[in-house]
Amino acid sequence: MIDQMQPIQEVKGRSPVMAIIAFILLVVLGAFVYFSTQKNTSAPIRPNRVTSTVPTVTPRPVIGTMTISSSGGARFSKSSPVTLQVQASSQGRQVVGYDVVVTYDKAGFDFVKATSLMEDFKIYSYDRPTYVSLSAIKSLQDNKVATWTNQALVDLTFQPKKAGTFSFSLAPVGKEASKLVDEKAEGIYPSTGQLQLEVF
């Protein structure tokens, strides 16, 4: 007898193997989401302690004085140069160098030159945008070290550009300050002064 072949019926829908695979994937995905959202309660989170150093500004001790003055009075003609003198007292400290910072109105004056009044000190001047900075170093050939009392250090020459009242100050500008340097290369920060001039 001839077997009659029956046509294979197609199963409509999903096969049982596909259903099992989909179920396993769904369980794995659910477990992953569950465990990834759970907080770890076995070890408490401790904040990291970070030690930081906060810089503090320590006031420098004030030793000695540094002043700026004019031998020609306080009134000057616009047509003639103005010469100012810087003097210092070291209060018993021996000095081998100094820095001077002179702030002034650049619209009212042009800086012309700085002339050392102590022949054993070499002076260097720097005309900055808002001030003049001077550094002076004692000659190595002269090994005499002296203390200063109202010692004339430098003459500064300025040319007036317009009439008005102007102020010249030895106050610090940024990191630069007027100071004396002793034989141990330590900075001595004196009290500083200012001068007011009138140009007509």
Protein Blocks (a to p, Z undefined) as FASTA:
>chain_A
ZZddddddddehjdfklmmmmmmmmmmmmmmmmmmmpccfkbccdddddddddddddddd
dedjdddddfkbjbdcfkbccdddddddeehpacfbdcddddddfklpccfbdcdfbfkb
ccdddddfkbccddddddfklmcdcddehiafbdcddddfbecdddddfbdehjbccddd
dfkopacdddddddddddZZ
